[in-house]
Amino acid sequence: MKKKYYVYMLLTERNTLYCGYTDDVEKRFRQHQEGKGAKYTRANKPVKIVYKKEFAVKNDAQKEEHRIKSLPRKKKLELIIS
């Protein structure tokens, strides 16, 4: 079976959004909650996964992560509700 990659966004306790990419969203979410994820999520504890999008190619997921991170918060929220 071919590996899949995901771009995801997490909502934090401080009502901020964190975006990343992974091949296992649930596992990565647990890592973030345990303080083993990104530096940002160690200081801003994530409470739930609010967005995820699947990709067949890792590089495509990385490009989308970069694109989303450059968006203003309003546009990120639009992605979540669409």
mmCIF file of the N, C-alpha and C atoms, coordinates in Angstrom:
data_MODEL
# 
_entry.id   MODEL 
# 
loop_
_atom_site.group_PDB 
_atom_site.id 
_atom_site.type_symbol 
_atom_site.label_atom_id 
_atom_site.label_alt_id 
_atom_site.label_comp_id 
_atom_site.label_asym_id 
_atom_site.label_entity_id 
_atom_site.label_seq_id 
_atom_site.pdbx_PDB_ins_code 
_atom_site.Cartn_x 
_atom_site.Cartn_y 
_atom_site.Cartn_z 
_atom_site.occupancy 
_atom_site.B_iso_or_equiv 
_atom_site.pdbx_formal_charge 
_atom_site.auth_seq_id 
_atom_site.auth_comp_id 
_atom_site.auth_asym_id 
_atom_site.auth_atom_id 
_atom_site.pdbx_PDB_model_num 
ATOM 1   N N  . MET A 1 1  ? 0.845   -1.189 0.000  1.00 0.00 ? 1  MET A N  1 
ATOM 2   C CA . MET A 1 1  ? 0.000   0.000  0.000  1.00 0.00 ? 1  MET A CA 1 
ATOM 3   C C  . MET A 1 1  ? 0.886   1.248  0.000  1.00 0.00 ? 1  MET A C  1 
ATOM 4   N N  . LYS A 1 2  ? 0.532   2.196  -0.846 1.00 0.00 ? 2  LYS A N  1 
ATOM 5   C CA . LYS A 1 2  ? 1.298   3.422  -0.965 1.00 0.00 ? 2  LYS A CA 1 
ATOM 6   C C  . LYS A 1 2  ? 1.035   4.352  0.223  1.00 0.00 ? 2  LYS A C  1 
ATOM 7   N N  . LYS A 1 3  ? 2.093   4.954  0.715  1.00 0.00 ? 3  LYS A N  1 
ATOM 8   C CA . LYS A 1 3  ? 1.998   5.855  1.857  1.00 0.00 ? 3  LYS A CA 1 
ATOM 9   C C  . LYS A 1 3  ? 1.247   7.130  1.478  1.00 0.00 ? 3  LYS A C  1 
ATOM 10  N N  . LYS A 1 4  ? 0.471   7.653  2.425  1.00 0.00 ? 4  LYS A N  1 
ATOM 11  C CA . LYS A 1 4  ? -0.252  8.904  2.234  1.00 0.00 ? 4  LYS A CA 1 
ATOM 12  C C  . LYS A 1 4  ? 0.295   9.946  3.198  1.00 0.00 ? 4  LYS A C  1 
ATOM 13  N N  . TYR A 1 5  ? 0.180   11.189 2.807  1.00 0.00 ? 5  TYR A N  1 
ATOM 14  C CA . TYR A 1 5  ? 0.655   12.298 3.616  1.00 0.00 ? 5  TYR A CA 1 
ATOM 15  C C  . TYR A 1 5  ? -0.494  13.266 3.834  1.00 0.00 ? 5  TYR A C  1 
ATOM 16  N N  . TYR A 1 6  ? -0.425  13.991 4.938  1.00 0.00 ? 6  TYR A N  1 
ATOM 17  C CA . TYR A 1 6  ? -1.516  14.894 5.304  1.00 0.00 ? 6  TYR A CA 1 
ATOM 18  C C  . TYR A 1 6  ? -0.981  16.233 5.768  1.00 0.00 ? 6  TYR A C  1 
ATOM 19  N N  . VAL A 1 7  ? -1.711  17.275 5.422  1.00 0.00 ? 7  VAL A N  1 
ATOM 20  C CA . VAL A 1 7  ? -1.520  18.589 6.014  1.00 0.00 ? 7  VAL A CA 1 
ATOM 21  C C  . VAL A 1 7  ? -2.652  18.708 7.028  1.00 0.00 ? 7  VAL A C  1 
ATOM 22  N N  . TYR A 1 8  ? -2.338  19.213 8.197  1.00 0.00 ? 8  TYR A N  1 
ATOM 23  C CA . TYR A 1 8  ? -3.345  19.317 9.248  1.00 0.00 ? 8  TYR A CA 1 
ATOM 24  C C  . TYR A 1 8  ? -3.219  20.644 9.970  1.00 0.00 ? 8  TYR A C  1 
ATOM 25  N N  . MET A 1 9  ? -4.325  21.045 10.597 1.00 0.00 ? 9  MET A N  1 
ATOM 26  C CA . MET A 1 9  ? -4.298  22.216 11.465 1.00 0.00 ? 9  MET A CA 1 
ATOM 27  C C  . MET A 1 9  ? -4.889  21.819 12.812 1.00 0.00 ? 9  MET A C  1 
ATOM 28  N N  . LEU A 1 10 ? -4.256  22.319 13.852 1.00 0.00 ? 10 LEU A N  1 
ATOM 29  C CA . LEU A 1 10 ? -4.698  22.062 15.218 1.00 0.00 ? 10 LEU A CA 1 
ATOM 30  C C  . LEU A 1 10 ? -5.163  23.367 15.847 1.00 0.00 ? 10 LEU A C  1 
ATOM 31  N N  . LEU A 1 11 ? -6.200  23.268 16.661 1.00 0.00 ? 11 LEU A N  1 
ATOM 32  C CA . LEU A 1 11 ? -6.644  24.399 17.473 1.00 0.00 ? 11 LEU A CA 1 
ATOM 33  C C  . LEU A 1 11 ? -5.990  24.238 18.832 1.00 0.00 ? 11 LEU A C  1 
ATOM 34  N N  . THR A 1 12 ? -5.431  25.318 19.365 1.00 0.00 ? 12 THR A N  1 
ATOM 35  C CA . THR A 1 12 ? -4.753  25.249 20.662 1.00 0.00 ? 12 THR A CA 1 
ATOM 36  C C  . THR A 1 12 ? -5.630  25.830 21.768 1.00 0.00 ? 12 THR A C  1 
ATOM 37  N N  . GLU A 1 13 ? -5.195  25.598 23.002 1.00 0.00 ? 13 GLU A N  1 
ATOM 38  C CA . GLU A 1 13 ? -5.912  26.133 24.168 1.00 0.00 ? 13 GLU A CA 1 
ATOM 39  C C  . GLU A 1 13 ? -6.045  27.654 24.113 1.00 0.00 ? 13 GLU A C  1 
ATOM 40  N N  . ARG A 1 14 ? -5.107  28.299 23.483 1.00 0.00 ? 14 ARG A N  1 
ATOM 41  C CA . ARG A 1 14 ? -5.120  29.767 23.387 1.00 0.00 ? 14 ARG A CA 1 
ATOM 42  C C  . ARG A 1 14 ? -5.870  30.261 22.152 1.00 0.00 ? 14 ARG A C  1 
ATOM 43  N N  . ASN A 1 15 ? -6.623  29.364 21.525 1.00 0.00 ? 15 ASN A N  1 
ATOM 44  C CA . ASN A 1 15 ? -7.415  29.676 20.330 1.00 0.00 ? 15 ASN A CA 1 
ATOM 45  C C  . ASN A 1 15 ? -6.540  30.102 19.157 1.00 0.00 ? 15 ASN A C  1 
ATOM 46  N N  . THR A 1 16 ? -5.345  29.534 19.067 1.00 0.00 ? 16 THR A N  1 
ATOM 47  C CA . THR A 1 16 ? -4.483  29.766 17.914 1.00 0.00 ? 16 THR A CA 1 
ATOM 48  C C  . THR A 1 16 ? -4.505  28.509 17.051 1.00 0.00 ? 16 THR A C  1 
ATOM 49  N N  . LEU A 1 17 ? -3.977  28.641 15.840 1.00 0.00 ? 17 LEU A N  1 
ATOM 50  C CA . LEU A 1 17 ? -3.927  27.512 14.916 1.00 0.00 ? 17 LEU A CA 1 
ATOM 51  C C  . LEU A 1 17 ? -2.482  27.127 14.653 1.00 0.00 ? 17 LEU A C  1 
ATOM 52  N N  . TYR A 1 18 ? -2.242  25.832 14.577 1.00 0.00 ? 18 TYR A N  1 
ATOM 53  C CA . TYR A 1 18 ? -0.921  25.309 14.219 1.00 0.00 ? 18 TYR A CA 1 
ATOM 54  C C  . TYR A 1 18 ? -1.095  24.431 12.985 1.00 0.00 ? 18 TYR A C  1 
ATOM 55  N N  . CYS A 1 19 ? -0.228  24.586 12.008 1.00 0.00 ? 19 CYS A N  1 
ATOM 56  C CA . CYS A 1 19 ? -0.287  23.795 10.778 1.00 0.00 ? 19 CYS A CA 1 
ATOM 57  C C  . CYS A 1 19 ? 0.980   22.958 10.648 1.00 0.00 ? 19 CYS A C  1 
ATOM 58  N N  . GLY A 1 20 ? 0.810   21.724 10.195 1.00 0.00 ? 20 GLY A N  1 
ATOM 59  C CA . GLY A 1 20 ? 1.944   20.847 9.963  1.00 0.00 ? 20 GLY A CA 1 
ATOM 60  C C  . GLY A 1 20 ? 1.599   19.792 8.927  1.00 0.00 ? 20 GLY A C  1 
ATOM 61  N N  . TYR A 1 21 ? 2.563   18.900 8.649  1.00 0.00 ? 21 TYR A N  1 
ATOM 62  C CA . TYR A 1 21 ? 2.289   17.779 7.751  1.00 0.00 ? 21 TYR A CA 1 
ATOM 63  C C  . TYR A 1 21 ? 2.843   16.511 8.389  1.00 0.00 ? 21 TYR A C  1 
ATOM 64  N N  . THR A 1 22 ? 2.263   15.375 8.015  1.00 0.00 ? 22 THR A N  1 
ATOM 65  C CA . THR A 1 22 ? 2.655   14.097 8.598  1.00 0.00 ? 22 THR A CA 1 
ATOM 66  C C  . THR A 1 22 ? 2.110   12.961 7.739  1.00 0.00 ? 22 THR A C  1 
ATOM 67  N N  . ASP A 1 23 ? 2.508   11.745 8.073  1.00 0.00 ? 23 ASP A N  1 
ATOM 68  C CA . ASP A 1 23 ? 1.909   10.572 7.413  1.00 0.00 ? 23 ASP A CA 1 
ATOM 69  C C  . ASP A 1 23 ? 0.912   9.876  8.343  1.00 0.00 ? 23 ASP A C  1 
ATOM 70  N N  . ASP A 1 24 ? 0.751   10.397 9.580  1.00 0.00 ? 24 ASP A N  1 
ATOM 71  C CA . ASP A 1 24 ? -0.194  9.826  10.545 1.00 0.00 ? 24 ASP A CA 1 
ATOM 72  C C  . ASP A 1 24 ? -0.693  10.946 11.460 1.00 0.00 ? 24 ASP A C  1 
ATOM 73  N N  . VAL A 1 25 ? -1.836  11.510 11.127 1.00 0.00 ? 25 VAL A N  1 
ATOM 74  C CA . VAL A 1 25 ? -2.345  12.689 11.838 1.00 0.00 ? 25 VAL A CA 1 
ATOM 75  C C  . VAL A 1 25 ? -2.636  12.395 13.310 1.00 0.00 ? 25 VAL A C  1 
ATOM 76  N N  . GLU A 1 26 ? -3.284  11.272 13.589 1.00 0.00 ? 26 GLU A N  1 
ATOM 77  C CA . GLU A 1 26 ? -3.641  10.948 14.983 1.00 0.00 ? 26 GLU A CA 1 
ATOM 78  C C  . GLU A 1 26 ? -2.394  10.765 15.852 1.00 0.00 ? 26 GLU A C  1 
ATOM 79  N N  . LYS A 1 27 ? -1.412  10.065 15.323 1.00 0.00 ? 27 LYS A N  1 
ATOM 80  C CA . LYS A 1 27 ? -0.155  9.850  16.066 1.00 0.00 ? 27 LYS A CA 1 
ATOM 81  C C  . LYS A 1 27 ? 0.560   11.186 16.312 1.00 0.00 ? 27 LYS A C  1 
ATOM 82  N N  . ARG A 1 28 ? 0.598   12.020 15.288 1.00 0.00 ? 28 ARG A N  1 
ATOM 83  C CA . ARG A 1 28 ? 1.279   13.309 15.415 1.00 0.00 ? 28 ARG A CA 1 
ATOM 84  C C  . ARG A 1 28 ? 0.538   14.210 16.409 1.00 0.00 ? 28 ARG A C  1 
ATOM 85  N N  . PHE A 1 29 ? -0.789  14.162 16.399 1.00 0.00 ? 29 PHE A N  1 
ATOM 86  C CA . PHE A 1 29 ? -1.582  14.936 17.353 1.00 0.00 ? 29 PHE A CA 1 
ATOM 87  C C  . PHE A 1 29 ? -1.239  14.522 18.786 1.00 0.00 ? 29 PHE A C  1 
ATOM 88  N N  . ARG A 1 30 ? -1.152  13.225 19.027 1.00 0.00 ? 30 ARG A N  1 
ATOM 89  C CA . ARG A 1 30 ? -0.777  12.737 20.366 1.00 0.00 ? 30 ARG A CA 1 
ATOM 90  C C  . ARG A 1 30 ? 0.620   13.232 20.747 1.00 0.00 ? 30 ARG A C  1 
ATOM 91  N N  . GLN A 1 31 ? 1.541   13.219 19.801 1.00 0.00 ? 31 GLN A N  1 
ATOM 92  C CA . GLN A 1 31 ? 2.898   13.716 20.083 1.00 0.00 ? 31 GLN A CA 1 
ATOM 93  C C  . GLN A 1 31 ? 2.846   15.187 20.489 1.00 0.00 ? 31 GLN A C  1 
ATOM 94  N N  . HIS A 1 32 ? 2.066   15.973 19.761 1.00 0.00 ? 32 HIS A N  1 
ATOM 95  C CA . HIS A 1 32 ? 1.934   17.395 20.106 1.00 0.00 ? 32 HIS A CA 1 
ATOM 96  C C  . HIS A 1 32 ? 1.355   17.548 21.515 1.00 0.00 ? 32 HIS A C  1 
ATOM 97  N N  . GLN A 1 33 ? 0.326   16.760 21.842 1.00 0.00 ? 33 GLN A N  1 
ATOM 98  C CA . GLN A 1 33 ? -0.301  16.858 23.164 1.00 0.00 ? 33 GLN A CA 1 
ATOM 99  C C  . GLN A 1 33 ? 0.656   16.449 24.283 1.00 0.00 ? 33 GLN A C  1 
ATOM 100 N N  . GLU A 1 34 ? 1.551   15.517 23.991 1.00 0.00 ? 34 GLU A N  1 
ATOM 101 C CA . GLU A 1 34 ? 2.515   15.043 24.987 1.00 0.00 ? 34 GLU A CA 1 
ATOM 102 C C  . GLU A 1 34 ? 3.740   15.948 25.085 1.00 0.00 ? 34 GLU A C  1 
ATOM 103 N N  . GLY A 1 35 ? 3.772   17.037 24.309 1.00 0.00 ? 35 GLY A N  1 
ATOM 104 C CA . GLY A 1 35 ? 4.910   17.949 24.341 1.00 0.00 ? 35 GLY A CA 1 
ATOM 105 C C  . GLY A 1 35 ? 6.094   17.467 23.538 1.00 0.00 ? 35 GLY A C  1 
ATOM 106 N N  . LYS A 1 36 ? 5.872   16.485 22.668 1.00 0.00 ? 36 LYS A N  1 
ATOM 107 C CA . LYS A 1 36 ? 6.954   15.920 21.857 1.00 0.00 ? 36 LYS A CA 1 
ATOM 108 C C  . LYS A 1 36 ? 6.871   16.370 20.407 1.00 0.00 ? 36 LYS A C  1 
ATOM 109 N N  . GLY A 1 37 ? 6.003   17.340 20.145 1.00 0.00 ? 37 GLY A N  1 
ATOM 110 C CA . GLY A 1 37 ? 5.838   17.835 18.779 1.00 0.00 ? 37 GLY A CA 1 
ATOM 111 C C  . GLY A 1 37 ? 6.693   19.060 18.556 1.00 0.00 ? 37 GLY A C  1 
ATOM 112 N N  . ALA A 1 38 ? 6.146   20.005 17.867 1.00 0.00 ? 38 ALA A N  1 
ATOM 113 C CA . ALA A 1 38 ? 6.855   21.241 17.542 1.00 0.00 ? 38 ALA A CA 1 
ATOM 114 C C  . ALA A 1 38 ? 7.003   22.135 18.771 1.00 0.00 ? 38 ALA A C  1 
ATOM 115 N N  . LYS A 1 39 ? 7.988   22.996 18.717 1.00 0.00 ? 39 LYS A N  1 
ATOM 116 C CA . LYS A 1 39 ? 8.219   23.955 19.799 1.00 0.00 ? 39 LYS A CA 1 
ATOM 117 C C  . LYS A 1 39 ? 6.960   24.782 20.064 1.00 0.00 ? 39 LYS A C  1 
ATOM 118 N N  . TYR A 1 40 ? 6.276   25.175 19.008 1.00 0.00 ? 40 TYR A N  1 
ATOM 119 C CA . TYR A 1 40 ? 5.060   25.991 19.158 1.00 0.00 ? 40 TYR A CA 1 
ATOM 120 C C  . TYR A 1 40 ? 4.000   25.272 19.980 1.00 0.00 ? 40 TYR A C  1 
ATOM 121 N N  . THR A 1 41 ? 3.797   23.979 19.719 1.00 0.00 ? 41 THR A N  1 
ATOM 122 C CA . THR A 1 41 ? 2.742   23.255 20.439 1.00 0.00 ? 41 THR A CA 1 
ATOM 123 C C  . THR A 1 41 ? 3.162   22.831 21.839 1.00 0.00 ? 41 THR A C  1 
ATOM 124 N N  . ARG A 1 42 ? 4.428   22.955 22.155 1.00 0.00 ? 42 ARG A N  1 
ATOM 125 C CA . ARG A 1 42 ? 4.845   22.730 23.548 1.00 0.00 ? 42 ARG A CA 1 
ATOM 126 C C  . ARG A 1 42 ? 4.394   23.910 24.399 1.00 0.00 ? 42 ARG A C  1 
ATOM 127 N N  . ALA A 1 43 ? 4.379   25.104 23.806 1.00 0.00 ? 43 ALA A N  1 
ATOM 128 C CA . ALA A 1 43 ? 3.954   26.309 24.524 1.00 0.00 ? 43 ALA A CA 1 
ATOM 129 C C  . ALA A 1 43 ? 2.460   26.585 24.359 1.00 0.00 ? 43 ALA A C  1 
ATOM 130 N N  . ASN A 1 44 ? 1.857   26.025 23.332 1.00 0.00 ? 44 ASN A N  1 
ATOM 131 C CA . ASN A 1 44 ? 0.442   26.247 23.016 1.00 0.00 ? 44 ASN A CA 1 
ATOM 132 C C  . ASN A 1 44 ? -0.217  24.889 22.812 1.00 0.00 ? 44 ASN A C  1 
ATOM 133 N N  . LYS A 1 45 ? -0.702  24.296 23.898 1.00 0.00 ? 45 LYS A N  1 
ATOM 134 C CA . LYS A 1 45 ? -1.210  22.926 23.854 1.00 0.00 ? 45 LYS A CA 1 
ATOM 135 C C  . LYS A 1 45 ? -2.397  22.772 22.892 1.00 0.00 ? 45 LYS A C  1 
ATOM 136 N N  . PRO A 1 46 ? -2.291  21.825 21.966 1.00 0.00 ? 46 PRO A N  1 
ATOM 137 C CA . PRO A 1 46 ? -3.398  21.599 21.037 1.00 0.00 ? 46 PRO A CA 1 
ATOM 138 C C  . PRO A 1 46 ? -4.560  20.864 21.707 1.00 0.00 ? 46 PRO A C  1 
ATOM 139 N N  . VAL A 1 47 ? -5.780  21.245 21.317 1.00 0.00 ? 47 VAL A N  1 
ATOM 140 C CA . VAL A 1 47 ? -6.963  20.612 21.897 1.00 0.00 ? 47 VAL A CA 1 
ATOM 141 C C  . VAL A 1 47 ? -7.724  19.755 20.886 1.00 0.00 ? 47 VAL A C  1 
ATOM 142 N N  . LYS A 1 48 ? -7.648  20.120 19.587 1.00 0.00 ? 48 LYS A N  1 
ATOM 143 C CA . LYS A 1 48 ? -8.298  19.261 18.600 1.00 0.00 ? 48 LYS A CA 1 
ATOM 144 C C  . LYS A 1 48 ? -7.772  19.506 17.197 1.00 0.00 ? 48 LYS A C  1 
ATOM 145 N N  . ILE A 1 49 ? -7.964  18.494 16.361 1.00 0.00 ? 49 ILE A N  1 
ATOM 146 C CA . ILE A 1 49 ? -7.624  18.584 14.944 1.00 0.00 ? 49 ILE A CA 1 
ATOM 147 C C  . ILE A 1 49 ? -8.815  19.245 14.263 1.00 0.00 ? 49 ILE A C  1 
ATOM 148 N N  . VAL A 1 50 ? -8.572  20.348 13.573 1.00 0.00 ? 50 VAL A N  1 
ATOM 149 C CA . VAL A 1 50 ? -9.679  21.066 12.945 1.00 0.00 ? 50 VAL A CA 1 
ATOM 150 C C  . VAL A 1 50 ? -9.657  20.994 11.423 1.00 0.00 ? 50 VAL A C  1 
ATOM 151 N N  . TYR A 1 51 ? -8.563  20.454 10.854 1.00 0.00 ? 51 TYR A N  1 
ATOM 152 C CA . TYR A 1 51 ? -8.454  20.380 9.390  1.00 0.00 ? 51 TYR A CA 1 
ATOM 153 C C  . TYR A 1 51 ? -7.432  19.321 9.023  1.00 0.00 ? 51 TYR A C  1 
ATOM 154 N N  . LYS A 1 52 ? -7.728  18.570 7.971  1.00 0.00 ? 52 LYS A N  1 
ATOM 155 C CA . LYS A 1 52 ? -6.712  17.710 7.387  1.00 0.00 ? 52 LYS A CA 1 
ATOM 156 C C  . LYS A 1 52 ? -7.031  17.474 5.923  1.00 0.00 ? 52 LYS A C  1 
ATOM 157 N N  . LYS A 1 53 ? -5.987  17.378 5.132  1.00 0.00 ? 53 LYS A N  1 
ATOM 158 C CA . LYS A 1 53 ? -6.105  17.158 3.693  1.00 0.00 ? 53 LYS A CA 1 
ATOM 159 C C  . LYS A 1 53 ? -5.060  16.132 3.291  1.00 0.00 ? 53 LYS A C  1 
ATOM 160 N N  . GLU A 1 54 ? -5.473  15.179 2.484  1.00 0.00 ? 54 GLU A N  1 
ATOM 161 C CA . GLU A 1 54 ? -4.611  14.061 2.091  1.00 0.00 ? 54 GLU A CA 1 
ATOM 162 C C  . GLU A 1 54 ? -3.862  14.339 0.786  1.00 0.00 ? 54 GLU A C  1 
ATOM 163 N N  . PHE A 1 55 ? -2.629  13.838 0.732  1.00 0.00 ? 55 PHE A N  1 
ATOM 164 C CA . PHE A 1 55 ? -1.786  13.941 -0.463 1.00 0.00 ? 55 PHE A CA 1 
ATOM 165 C C  . PHE A 1 55 ? -1.098  12.608 -0.713 1.00 0.00 ? 55 PHE A C  1 
ATOM 166 N N  . ALA A 1 56 ? -0.865  12.292 -1.976 1.00 0.00 ? 56 ALA A N  1 
ATOM 167 C CA . ALA A 1 56 ? -0.173  11.061 -2.348 1.00 0.00 ? 56 ALA A CA 1 
ATOM 168 C C  . ALA A 1 56 ? 1.342   11.259 -2.349 1.00 0.00 ? 56 ALA A C  1 
ATOM 169 N N  . VAL A 1 57 ? 1.776   12.517 -2.487 1.00 0.00 ? 57 VAL A N  1 
ATOM 170 C CA . VAL A 1 57 ? 3.205   12.829 -2.599 1.00 0.00 ? 57 VAL A CA 1 
ATOM 171 C C  . VAL A 1 57 ? 3.619   13.745 -1.440 1.00 0.00 ? 57 VAL A C  1 
ATOM 172 N N  . LYS A 1 58 ? 4.681   13.352 -0.745 1.00 0.00 ? 58 LYS A N  1 
ATOM 173 C CA . LYS A 1 58 ? 5.165   14.109 0.422  1.00 0.00 ? 58 LYS A CA 1 
ATOM 174 C C  . LYS A 1 58 ? 5.442   15.568 0.076  1.00 0.00 ? 58 LYS A C  1 
ATOM 175 N N  . ASN A 1 59 ? 6.099   15.794 -1.050 1.00 0.00 ? 59 ASN A N  1 
ATOM 176 C CA . ASN A 1 59 ? 6.455   17.155 -1.447 1.00 0.00 ? 59 ASN A CA 1 
ATOM 177 C C  . ASN A 1 59 ? 5.217   18.021 -1.649 1.00 0.00 ? 59 ASN A C  1 
ATOM 178 N N  . ASP A 1 60 ? 4.139   17.447 -2.156 1.00 0.00 ? 60 ASP A N  1 
ATOM 179 C CA . ASP A 1 60 ? 2.896   18.201 -2.330 1.00 0.00 ? 60 ASP A CA 1 
ATOM 180 C C  . ASP A 1 60 ? 2.334   18.617 -0.968 1.00 0.00 ? 60 ASP A C  1 
ATOM 181 N N  . ALA A 1 61 ? 2.397   17.723 -0.004 1.00 0.00 ? 61 ALA A N  1 
ATOM 182 C CA . ALA A 1 61 ? 1.932   18.047 1.351  1.00 0.00 ? 61 ALA A CA 1 
ATOM 183 C C  . ALA A 1 61 ? 2.791   19.158 1.959  1.00 0.00 ? 61 ALA A C  1 
ATOM 184 N N  . GLN A 1 62 ? 4.087   19.084 1.760  1.00 0.00 ? 62 GLN A N  1 
ATOM 185 C CA . GLN A 1 62 ? 4.984   20.108 2.292  1.00 0.00 ? 62 GLN A CA 1 
ATOM 186 C C  . GLN A 1 62 ? 4.702   21.474 1.660  1.00 0.00 ? 62 GLN A C  1 
ATOM 187 N N  . LYS A 1 63 ? 4.451   21.481 0.356  1.00 0.00 ? 63 LYS A N  1 
ATOM 188 C CA . LYS A 1 63 ? 4.139   22.740 -0.332 1.00 0.00 ? 63 LYS A CA 1 
ATOM 189 C C  . LYS A 1 63 ? 2.832   23.334 0.187  1.00 0.00 ? 63 LYS A C  1 
ATOM 190 N N  . GLU A 1 64 ? 1.830   22.478 0.407  1.00 0.00 ? 64 GLU A N  1 
ATOM 191 C CA . GLU A 1 64 ? 0.546   22.959 0.918  1.00 0.00 ? 64 GLU A CA 1 
ATOM 192 C C  . GLU A 1 64 ? 0.694   23.466 2.352  1.00 0.00 ? 64 GLU A C  1 
ATOM 193 N N  . GLU A 1 65 ? 1.493   22.787 3.163  1.00 0.00 ? 65 GLU A N  1 
ATOM 194 C CA . GLU A 1 65 ? 1.751   23.258 4.523  1.00 0.00 ? 65 GLU A CA 1 
ATOM 195 C C  . GLU A 1 65 ? 2.349   24.664 4.470  1.00 0.00 ? 65 GLU A C  1 
ATOM 196 N N  . HIS A 1 66 ? 3.333   24.849 3.628  1.00 0.00 ? 66 HIS A N  1 
ATOM 197 C CA . HIS A 1 66 ? 3.983   26.158 3.501  1.00 0.00 ? 66 HIS A CA 1 
ATOM 198 C C  . HIS A 1 66 ? 2.979   27.224 3.045  1.00 0.00 ? 66 HIS A C  1 
ATOM 199 N N  . ARG A 1 67 ? 2.131   26.863 2.095  1.00 0.00 ? 67 ARG A N  1 
ATOM 200 C CA . ARG A 1 67 ? 1.121   27.799 1.591  1.00 0.00 ? 67 ARG A CA 1 
ATOM 201 C C  . ARG A 1 67 ? 0.148   28.207 2.703  1.00 0.00 ? 67 ARG A C  1 
ATOM 202 N N  . ILE A 1 68 ? -0.325  27.211 3.450  1.00 0.00 ? 68 ILE A N  1 
ATOM 203 C CA . ILE A 1 68 ? -1.278  27.496 4.531  1.00 0.00 ? 68 ILE A CA 1 
ATOM 204 C C  . ILE A 1 68 ? -0.636  28.348 5.616  1.00 0.00 ? 68 ILE A C  1 
ATOM 205 N N  . LYS A 1 69 ? 0.604   28.043 5.970  1.00 0.00 ? 69 LYS A N  1 
ATOM 206 C CA . LYS A 1 69 ? 1.283   28.818 7.017  1.00 0.00 ? 69 LYS A CA 1 
ATOM 207 C C  . LYS A 1 69 ? 1.429   30.285 6.636  1.00 0.00 ? 69 LYS A C  1 
ATOM 208 N N  . SER A 1 70 ? 1.465   30.574 5.337  1.00 0.00 ? 70 SER A N  1 
ATOM 209 C CA . SER A 1 70 ? 1.616   31.968 4.896  1.00 0.00 ? 70 SER A CA 1 
ATOM 210 C C  . SER A 1 70 ? 0.285   32.711 4.837  1.00 0.00 ? 70 SER A C  1 
ATOM 211 N N  . LEU A 1 71 ? -0.821  32.002 5.018  1.00 0.00 ? 71 LEU A N  1 
ATOM 212 C CA . LEU A 1 71 ? -2.145  32.629 4.959  1.00 0.00 ? 71 LEU A CA 1 
ATOM 213 C C  . LEU A 1 71 ? -2.454  33.393 6.243  1.00 0.00 ? 71 LEU A C  1 
ATOM 214 N N  . PRO A 1 72 ? -3.244  34.471 6.124  1.00 0.00 ? 72 PRO A N  1 
ATOM 215 C CA . PRO A 1 72 ? -3.719  35.131 7.349  1.00 0.00 ? 72 PRO A CA 1 
ATOM 216 C C  . PRO A 1 72 ? -4.730  34.222 8.054  1.00 0.00 ? 72 PRO A C  1 
ATOM 217 N N  . ARG A 1 73 ? -4.940  34.446 9.325  1.00 0.00 ? 73 ARG A N  1 
ATOM 218 C CA . ARG A 1 73 ? -5.846  33.609 10.127 1.00 0.00 ? 73 ARG A CA 1 
ATOM 219 C C  . ARG A 1 73 ? -7.234  33.478 9.493  1.00 0.00 ? 73 ARG A C  1 
ATOM 220 N N  . LYS A 1 74 ? -7.765  34.572 8.966  1.00 0.00 ? 74 LYS A N  1 
ATOM 221 C CA . LYS A 1 74 ? -9.104  34.549 8.361  1.00 0.00 ? 74 LYS A CA 1 
ATOM 222 C C  . LYS A 1 74 ? -9.173  33.506 7.243  1.00 0.00 ? 74 LYS A C  1 
ATOM 223 N N  . LYS A 1 75 ? -8.151  33.439 6.410  1.00 0.00 ? 75 LYS A N  1 
ATOM 224 C CA . LYS A 1 75 ? -8.129  32.480 5.297  1.00 0.00 ? 75 LYS A CA 1 
ATOM 225 C C  . LYS A 1 75 ? -7.997  31.047 5.824  1.00 0.00 ? 75 LYS A C  1 
ATOM 226 N N  . LYS A 1 76 ? -7.238  30.866 6.899  1.00 0.00 ? 76 LYS A N  1 
ATOM 227 C CA . LYS A 1 76 ? -7.114  29.537 7.504  1.00 0.00 ? 76 LYS A CA 1 
ATOM 228 C C  . LYS A 1 76 ? -8.467  29.073 8.038  1.00 0.00 ? 76 LYS A C  1 
ATOM 229 N N  . LEU A 1 77 ? -9.187  29.989 8.666  1.00 0.00 ? 77 LEU A N  1 
ATOM 230 C CA . LEU A 1 77 ? -10.522 29.656 9.182  1.00 0.00 ? 77 LEU A CA 1 
ATOM 231 C C  . LEU A 1 77 ? -11.476 29.309 8.044  1.00 0.00 ? 77 LEU A C  1 
ATOM 232 N N  . GLU A 1 78 ? -11.359 30.001 6.916  1.00 0.00 ? 78 GLU A N  1 
ATOM 233 C CA . GLU A 1 78 ? -12.177 29.698 5.748  1.00 0.00 ? 78 GLU A CA 1 
ATOM 234 C C  . GLU A 1 78 ? -11.898 28.277 5.241  1.00 0.00 ? 78 GLU A C  1 
ATOM 235 N N  . LEU A 1 79 ? -10.632 27.877 5.266  1.00 0.00 ? 79 LEU A N  1 
ATOM 236 C CA . LEU A 1 79 ? -10.256 26.514 4.862  1.00 0.00 ? 79 LEU A CA 1 
ATOM 237 C C  . LEU A 1 79 ? -10.919 25.492 5.775  1.00 0.00 ? 79 LEU A C  1 
ATOM 238 N N  . ILE A 1 80 ? -10.914 25.776 7.055  1.00 0.00 ? 80 ILE A N  1 
ATOM 239 C CA . ILE A 1 80 ? -11.473 24.851 8.044  1.00 0.00 ? 80 ILE A CA 1 
ATOM 240 C C  . ILE A 1 80 ? -12.965 24.653 7.840  1.00 0.00 ? 80 ILE A C  1 
ATOM 241 N N  . ILE A 1 81 ? -13.681 25.731 7.571  1.00 0.00 ? 81 ILE A N  1 
ATOM 242 C CA . ILE A 1 81 ? -15.139 25.603 7.462  1.00 0.00 ? 81 ILE A CA 1 
ATOM 243 C C  . ILE A 1 81 ? -15.604 25.157 6.086  1.00 0.00 ? 81 ILE A C  1 
ATOM 244 N N  . SER A 1 82 ? -14.723 25.163 5.090  1.00 0.00 ? 82 SER A N  1 
ATOM 245 C CA . SER A 1 82 ? -15.138 24.749 3.741  1.00 0.00 ? 82 SER A CA 1 
ATOM 246 C C  . SER A 1 82 ? -15.200 23.250 3.590  1.00 0.00 ? 82 SER A C  1 
# 
